[in-house]
Amino acid sequence: MNGKDELAPRAIGVKQVSVDDLDPNPHNPRMLFDREPLDVLRDSVDKVGILVPLTVYFDSHAERYTILDGQRRWMVARELELEVVPVNQVAEPSLVQNIVTMFQIHKLRQDWELMPTALKLEVLIKKLQERNPKKLAALTGLAAAVVVRCKKLLTFSRRYQDMMLDPDPRKRVKADFFIEVYAVRMDRLVNSFRWFQRDDFTDRMLHRYTHKLGIKAVTDFRTIKQHITNARRANQEERFEQLFREFVDDEELGIEHLVIRSASVDAIARKLRRDVKLLTQQVRKLDFTEYYGEEDLWRSLEKLLEVIHRQLRKAGRRRPN
């Protein structure tokens, strides 16, 4: 493929097509259609009809029209027993053109679940042998960050993917849970623990998350990841393994159980060193003549100096001459 034109089917024209002559697209990245928004659309179509034509192509093998854009409009048209719907026909696309076109058509839609999108992205990855997030983003119109999130979901087994594809939104597990737990279950230190099993860990965390047992929000896994990083940088891997196993096995333990005081102090000290270094550089670059009248700035620096001297004395550090 050498240009964007090769990824877009050629337009043919607008016409009326029988509702019964249309089929849903098997490669639609959107697979989940929740009832509530469908009811809202149905009411609208019942009152004013279908104002935006569906985008379709004629499948030469099935000898029927296939929907590229407008499956929800077609679904409510069937429910309302409409005979025909307006369609904008385009030339029959290739598999890649089909998926890419649907991504481009729907790229501004915010109500898609991420797992169905990931599954269609997987088809493109295999068909084009392309895994680079930036290139896939340019191809599909998705943000590069969304592509990365989709690729994370594809590392989970079909069992977990099905949880994200449950047609009942009340039973469906949000993709955000799996994206956040990914960082912990794929961590190198955690995977070095002989007892650690990724799916067992995921099952336990999912149970705890859904029952609010020590995991209150999916962002808690970011905190767990930070505790892992702190322990590794402070050479406290063995101590962390003990605490982590206790946390995984005991549902009554919260993520605060993973705190290693010395590792946390080390992390804070490292951040403070970076902040002090940055502040030192900024103060050193101050032009006295330009900032002479900034009284609040000089008073703040004087107060900071007093605090530093006080803390140095408490730590038994001599004040430099």
N, C-alpha and C positions, 0 to 999 in steps of 0.2 A: 504494500500500500504506500503510494507516494504522496498522497495529498488528502485533504479533508473531503474533497468531492467523492473519493472512492469509498468513504465511510458512510455516506448519506444516500439513501435510495432516491431515485429520480421521481419528481412529482408528476402525477397524471391528471388529477382533477377532482372536483367535488360532485357528488351525486347522492341519490337516495338508495339505500340497500336494505333488503329485508332483514329483520332482526334474526330470523332463523338461518340466514346464510352466513352469519359471523361466528367465528371461534375465538376463544381467548388465546393469547400468545403463550406457548409453552416456555418461552424464554423471558417472560416478564420478570424483572428483578423484584417486582412487588407481588408477593404471594398471599399476604394477609389482608383481608378486607373486613374490618370490624363493623358490627351492625349499626352502632349509633351514628357514625358519619354517613353510612349508606342511607339511613332513614332521612337524614337531613337533605341529602342529594335527591332522594326520591320525591320528597315534598316539593322541592324546587322544580324538578322536571315535570311533575304532575301539574304545576301551576303555569309554567311558562314554556315547557318543552325543552328540547336539547338545543342550546344556542351555539355551542362550539362543536363542530363536526368531529367525529372520531377519525383517527388516522389509521388506515388499514392498507393491506396489500393482498393481492390475489395469490393464494398458494397453488402453484401449478400442479402439484402432486395430489393434494386433497380436493382441488377444484372448488375451493371455498375461500372466503375472505378471512384473513387473520388480523386481529387487532394489534396495532403498535401502541396506540394511545387512546384511552377512553373505555377501558374495561368496566369501570364502575358505572359509567353512563349506560353502557350496554346491559349491565346486570339489572339496573333499575328499570330500563326500558322493557326488559323481559317481564319483570314483576308487574309493571303497569300495563302489560299486554299491548305495547305499541307494535304496529306492523312494520314500520320502516324507521330508520335513523339516518341522519345526514353523515356522510363520510367523506374524507379527503383521501383519495387513493394514491399510493406511491408504488413504484416498481418493486417487484419481489426482491428482498434483500438476501445477501448471504448470511450465514450464521453470525459472523462477526459484525456485519452491518446491522443485523437485527438487534443484537444486544447493545451495541454502541449507540444506535439510534434511540433506543428506549432509555438508556442512561441520559443521553443528551436532552430528550424530551422532558424527562422527569427530574432533572438535576436540581431544580429549584423547589421541589416538593419536600416538605419538612416532616411528613407523617409516615414515611416509610420505616419499617423495622429494618434493622441493620443486617440481620442474618440472611434474609432472602437476597439482599444486595450482594452480600459476600459470596453466596453460592453462584450467582451469575458472573461475578468478577472472577471466580475460580475458573469458569469456562473460558473466559478471555485469556487468563494466565496460561492455561494449558494449550489453547488453540494458537496463541501468538508466541508462546514461549517467552513471555515478558513478565518479570517480577518487580521491576523497578517502580516504586510507588509514584514518583514524579511523572514517569512516562504513562503509567496507567491512569493517573489523575488527568493528564492532558488528553488522553484518549477518550475517557468516559465523561469528563466534566465534573467528576467528584473531586472534593478537596483531597490533597495528598494525605492529610491526617485521617480522613475517613477511609482511604485505601489501606493505610497502616492498621486501623482498627479492624477492618474486614479481614485482613490477612491473619490477625491474631485469632479471630473467631474460627478461621479455617483450620487452626491447629487442634481444635477440640473434636472429640469423636462425634459420630452421628447421634449418639444418645443425647449429648448435651445440645447439639444443634436442633434436635427435635423439640427440646424444651423451649427453645427460642422461637419455634415455628408453630407452637400450639395455637390452633384456631380460636381458642377461648382466651381473650385478653386477661381474664382473671387468673388463669392457670399459667399463662405464658411467663417465662423467666426473661427479664430484660437483658439485652446484650451487655449493658453496662456492668452487670455483675461479673460476667466472664472476662470482659476486657480488663477489669480491675484486678481480679484474682490471677490473671495471666502473669502479671509481674512477679508474683510470689511463687507460683507453681513452676515457673520457668527459671527462677533464680539459680545461679550456679552453686552457690553455697548450700542452699536448701536441697538441691538435687544431689549433693555429695553425701547427704545423710543416708545411710544404708536402709533405714526403716521407712524413708519417705517414698510414698507412692502418689503420683500426681492426681489420679482420678479419685483415690480414697480421700485425699486432702480436699479436693474440689467438692466431693459429696458432703463431707463434714462441714465445710464452710457454707455450702448452700443451705444445709439444714439449719445451721446456726443463724444465718442471715435471715431466712424466711421466718424463723421463730424468735428472732431478736435475742439470741443467746450469746452475748459478748461481741457480736458484730451488728452494729446499729445502722451502718450505712456502707455502701460499696467503697466509699473513699477511705474506710478503715484499712483497706489493704494497702493503701499508699503509706499509711503510718507503719504497718507491719514491714513493708519494704524498707522504710527508713531505719527501723530498728535492725534489720538485717545488715544494711550498709554500715551503720554505726558499729555493730559488733565486729564486722570484718575489718574495718579500718583500725579498730582498737585491739586487734588480735585476740578477740574474745569468742572465737568460733565455737569452741567446745562448750563454754558456758551458755552460749545462745542456743546451741542444739538441745541442751537439756531443757531450757525454758520453753523452747519452741515445741518440743515433743509434749511437754506437760500441757501447753496451751491447746494443742491439737486434740489431745486425748480427753481433756477435761472441759466440758461445755460451760462450766461455771466460771472459768477463768476468762477475764477480759484481756484486751490487747496490752493493757498496762503491765501485765505479767511478763511481757517480753522486754521490759526496760532493764538494761544493765547500766547501773548508775555511772560507772567509770566510762562506759562507751558513750553515754549521753553527754557527760562532761567533756569528753574528748571532742565530740561533734560540735558542741557549743564553742569550745576553745578554738577549733579550726575556723569556724565561721567568724568569730570575733577577731581572729588574726587577720582574716581577709578584710574585714571591715576597717580595722585599725590601719592596715597597709594602705587601703584606698583613701581613708581620711588623711593620713600622713602625706600622701602624694598631693591631695587637693590643697591642704594647708600650705605645703611647701611652695606651691605654685601661686599662692596669693600675692597679688601686687599691692604692697602696703599703700602706695599712693592712690590707687583706685578705690580701695576699701577703707580708707582712713575714717570716713564719716559713718560707717556701718557699726554703730555702737552695740546693737543687739548681737551682732556676730562676734565682736571682741569679748563681750561679756559672757557669751556662751562658751567661747574657747577658754576664758579664764576659769569658768566654773568647771569645765571638763578637766582642766589642769589640776584644780584642787581635788577633784574626785580621784584622778589618777594618782596623785601624791598620797592621798589617804589610803588607797588600796595597796599601793606599793609598801607603805609603812606596815600595814596589817600583815602583808606577806613576808615581812622581814627583808624587803629589798631596799638597798641604800639609794637615797636620792642622788642622782648624778650632780657633780659640781658644775 
